[in-house]
């Protein structure tokens, strides 16, 4: 089959499924579910895939809200990732309903021509991107075995070739002191809240001496029970981010030393744990990005590079995927410039006409990119070669 004809057919299928895709997007948006509790989204997506003839494994890779579906029997195997978890309090402020529906649409469009192009396709439902690391556990359990390339599209306030991500790991730390009456016998106490506050101040001072692409941010989760009792326990939750995994390990040691020093100064002990998994930075793949960019442009969406200044967006477990197989994570505009993700305004745009357009255009651009990889061994080889020769591609 001619590549242009294959793309035309895939786009036609996506258009014919538009009502279903937008219904899925809005259904997930109106039922926001947090990490590993995405039962409604899981059921809606798997039902849509099954009704369109795909083989679906529900509760895949030991996670009740993960799934895998596949089509095709031979040839290059491409993966599409769907995300669908929401944020506490503000719902789909990261637009994961759009990611899920666009991934569904790309799958249905590409599946329509998979047999003729001798291509294979797997779509993964990956839960808990917002800190739970669903993709990391999936790849550790073999999800990416045999996969030649992987992709997803993420909503934003601009059409971009890639998302400038950084590595991240979360830290839970508790200081243990000794309770005492704060007025009658304060000298018998060891103030765990003082230890936490001093630790916080140490980290605040450390921020002056970290790299421009590094971030440290935390909140107090426990500061004592009553003002007249010297706090015997205090706790914080931190995110530590750096440009790559190697730099992250170095920064983690500095942050932990700063926090523990608060305990040493006040006579308190510390207990800490680094939450697994950590998220790696996204490894770029220029030939792969070029394919998506060309297909997006054919739909009237010209994708740009993020601006030349340091433009840290956040972290994603798709970064871990990109260290295992060639991957892209383009951004698709669904909101006006300046409306950031993880805001209430973005929640509204994720179910707006602009959000709906992002679902359909994202699905089409990904399906067309899958067809490129199926149709041209040379293009797929260029993507594979770029991955094999990858270096540290982060923006400084």
N, C-alpha and C positions, 0 to 999 in steps of 0.2 A: 504494500500500500504506500502511495506517495505520502511524504511527511506532511505536506500542506493539507491534503485530504484528511489525513488522520487527525490533525489539529482541528480542522473544520468540524469533523464528526464529534470530537470530544466536546468542543464548545457548544455544539447543538444539543448534545445530551445534557450538559450542565444547564443550559437555558430551559430545556424541557423539565428539568428537576428543580427549577428555581423556587417553586412554591414549597416543595419539601425542604429544601436547604434553609430557606428563611424561616419556615415553621420550626425547624430544629434549632436554629440560632435563637429565636425568640423564646422558645420553650426552655432552653437552658438558661437564658438570661433571666427569665422570670422565676426560676427555681435555683437561686445561687446556693452552691454547696461547697464547703471548705475541704481541705486536704483529706483524702481518703474516705470522704463521705459522699462522693459524687454518684450516688446510686441512680438518681433520675437521669442525669446526663449519660451515664453508661448505658442505661436501658434504652433511651431514646436513640442513641447512635447505633447501638448494635441491632436494634429492630429495623432501622433504616437500611443498614448494610445487608441484613438477612433478606429483607423484602426485595432487594435488588440483586439477589442471587449470589452474594459472596459467602464464603465459608467463614464463620465467625467463632472465635473462642472467647467466651465470656470469662471474666475473672482470671485473666491470663497472668502467668508468671507469679502466681501466689498472691496476687492483689485483687480483692473482690471488685474493685472499680476500674481495673485495667482490662483492655481487650486487645485482640489481634484478629485481623481479617485478611484474607489473601485471595488473589486471582492470578491466572496465568500459570503455565506449566514449564516454560523454558525461557532461556535468555537472561539478560541483565535483570537484577532484582532491585527495585527502588522502594524506599520506605517513605511514607508520609506520616507525620505525627499530628495527633489531635490532642489539644489540652482543653480542660473544661472545669477546672476548679476555680472557685471564687475567693474573694477577700473578705475578712471579717468586717461586718458593719457597712461596707460599701458595695457589696455584690461584685458584679463583673466589671470592675473598674480597670481591669487589665484586658478586657475584651476577649476572654478565652472562649466565650460562646461563638465569636467570629472565627477563631482558630479552629474550633471543632467543626463548624459547618463548612468552612472553606476546605478543610481536610477531607470531609465527607464528599464534597462536590468534586474535588480533584480526583478522588478515588473512583467515583462513578464515571466521570468523564474519561479517564485513562483506561478504566476497565473495559469500556466499550470497544477499544481497539487493541487491547493487549494480545489477543490471540493472533490477529493479523500481523502484528509487529514482533511477534515472538518475545514478548516482554512479560516480566513477572512484577507483581506489586503487592506490598504488604502495608496495611494501615494499622498504626498502633494507637490505641487509646491510652494515653499516659497520664495518670492521676498526679495530683499533688505537686505541680510545678512550683507553687508558691511556698517553697521551703521544705517540702517533703521528699523531693528527689525521686519521683516515680521513674523517670527515664534511667537514672543511675542504677536502680535496682533491676530494671528490665534488662539493661545491657549486661549487667553482671550475671544475669541468669540466662544469657544466650540469645536475647531478642535480636541482636544485630548479626548473628551468624549468617553468612551468605549474602548479606546486604551490600550492594555496590555503592549506593549513595542514599542520602536521607535529606528530607526537607520539611519545612513548615513555614507558614507566613504569620506574622504578628501585627495586630493593628497598632496604629500610632497616629501622630498628627502630621505625618509626612510620608511620602513614598521614598524609601531608602533601600540601598543595595544590601545593607547589613546592619546589624544592631551591635553597637560598641559595648561589649559586655566585659565584666571582670569576674575573677574568681571570688568565691565567698565561702565562709564557714561560720556557723553560729556557735556561740559560747554561752553556757550557763555557769554562773559562779555564785557561790554562797560563802559568806563570812560568818564564822561562829565565834561568839563572844560569851559573856556571862551576865545574866540578868541581875539587877539590883534595884532598890528603891532609888529613883532619880533625885529625890530630895533628902531622904534620911541617911542613906549610905552609898552615895554614888561612887565612892572610892573602892568599893567592893565589886564594881561592875567592870566589864570590858565591852565597850560600845561597838557592836557590829555595824551599826549604821554609820558611825564615824569612819570605820574601816572602808565601807563601801563608798562613802563620799570622798575620802582621800584617794581611793582607787580611781574614781571617776575623774577627779581633778588631775591625777597623774596622766590619764589617757588624754584629757583635754590639752595638757602641755605637750604630750607626744605628737599631737596632730600637727604642730608646727614643723615637725621634722620627718614627715612622711612624704612619699612621692605624690605628684599631682593626680595620679590615677588610683590612689589608695583611699579607702574610706573606713572609718570606725564609727559606729553608732550603737547606742544602747539605751535601755530603760531600766528603771528600778521596778522590780516585781515584788519586793518585800522590804519594808523599812522599819519593822517593829509593830507592836500592838497598841500601846498606850504611851502618851508622853511622859507619864510618871514612872515608867519602867525602862531602865537602860536596856536597849534592844539586844537580845541574845543572838539574834539572827537577822541577816539582811541578804538580799539577793538581787542579781541583775541578769539581764538577757542582752547579749551583744551580737552584732553582725560585724565581722572583720572581712574586708574586701581588699583585693590587690589585683594588679594587672594580669598576673598569671599564677599558676599553682606554686611555682618555686618561690616567687616573691611573697605569696600568701603565707607560706610556712615561716618565713623570716619575720613577717609582721605579727603573726600569731604569738611568737615567742616574746616579742617586745610588749605587746598588749598584755599578755598574761603576767609578765614581770611587773608592769605598772600597777595592775590590779592587786596582785599579791602583796606589793609593797605597802598598800593601805592596811592590810592585816598585820604586817610586821610592825608597823608604826604604832598600832593600837593594842597589840597583844592578842590579836584574834587569829584564829586558824582559817584556812580557806579550803574549800572543796569545789572542784570544777569539772566540767565535762564538755568536750567538743562534740557537737551534734553531727552525726553522720546522716547523709553523705555531704561532703563538700562539693561545691559546684566549680567546674573548671571554666576558664575563659573560652570564648568561641574562636575556633580556628577558621580563618577565612579561606575561601577557595575561589580565586578570581575567575577561572574559566566557567565554573558552575554559576557564579553570580552573573556572569555575562549572558548566559543562556536565559536565566530568569529575567534579567533586565530587558533583553530583546523581546521576549514574549509579553512582558508587562507594557512595553512601549507600543506593541502592536494593538494593545487594548486601550491605548490613549493615556497610559500612566507612565510617565518618564521617571524612573527611579534615580535618585541622586546619592552621592557619597554623603555621609554625615559631615558636618562642617569641620574645618581644619583645626578648630580649637578642641581641647580635650572635652569629649562629649560622652560622659559616662551615663549610661541609661540604667544599668542594673546588672543582674546576674540571672542565669538560666541553666537548668540542667541539660538543655540542648547543647551547651558548651561541652559537656562530657561526651555526648554523642559525636560531636565534631572532632574529638580526639581519636575516635575509633573508626569512623567512616567519613568520606567526603560529605560535607553538609552545607546547607544554606539556611539562613534565618532572616529573610528580608522583612522589611516593615511596609505596611500598606496603610495609606491615609484614610482614616474614617472620621477625623475630627479636625477642626481648624488649627492652624499653627499656634502653638502655645498652650494648647489644652493637653496637659500631661496625663500619662497613665497613672493609675492608682489615685484618682481623684473622683469625686462625685459627678463632676461634669462629664468625665470620660465614661462613667457608667451609663449615663443617658445616651451618649453618642453611640455606644456599643449596640443599642437597639434602635437606632435612627435610620432613616433612608441612606445616609452616608455609610453607616455600618453595614447595611444590607448590600450596598454596592461593593464594599470591601469583601464580603463573603463571596459574591459571584466572581468578581475580578480576580481575587486571590485563588479561587478554585480553578479558574481558567488558566491563569499564568502558570500555576503549578502543573496542571495536567499537560499543558503544552511543553513544559520543560521536561517532564517525564517522557513524553513522546520523542523529544530531541535525543535523550539518552538511549532510548530503545532503538532509535532509527539509525544512529551514527556511531559505530564503534570508535571512530576517530575522536568524536566529541567526548564520549565516555572515557577514552584513554587519556585525553587531556585533563579531565577532572581527576582521574586516578593519579596521574603523574604529579599534578599540583599538590595533591594530598601527600604523596610520598616524599616530596621535596619541601614540605612545609617547614617554616621556621617560626620564630616569634614575630607574629604579624600584628601585635597590638599597637594601637595608636598612642604615641607619647606626646 
